[in-house]
């Protein structure tokens, strides 16, 4: 399955060890690894027809499809929230606003 492929790839790439080595705090590494495991868990629930395990390179193809669908769902959710909140003020830090476009900005 795609989840097994992802789990195996994470082991081969030693992602968990990299997260632990990179983190300043062990708890931070645990939280990051929990996020990775949640992604793999989400992959296990993603089973479109084009992701047959017998096909060569199926893991990467299915991962791309999964990420594309997740991005589209996030964009749809953001658009929906944007329409609902048209008459509201948005507060952001300057750092988080970088790259976003707003018609009016107060600093």
Residue pairs with C-beta under 8 A, 6 or more apart in sequence:
1 44
1 47
1 53
2 43
2 44
2 46
2 47
2 51
2 58
2 59
2 62
2 63
2 66
3 40
3 41
3 43
3 44
5 58
5 59
5 62
6 39
6 40
6 43
6 59
6 63
7 40
9 59
10 16
10 36
10 40
15 36
16 33
16 36
19 29
19 32
19 33
19 36
20 26
20 29
20 33
22 29
23 29
23 32
42 66
42 70
43 62
43 63
43 66
46 62
46 66
46 69
48 62
48 65
50 61
50 62
50 65
51 58
51 61
51 62
51 65
52 58
55 61
90 102
92 100
94 107
97 105
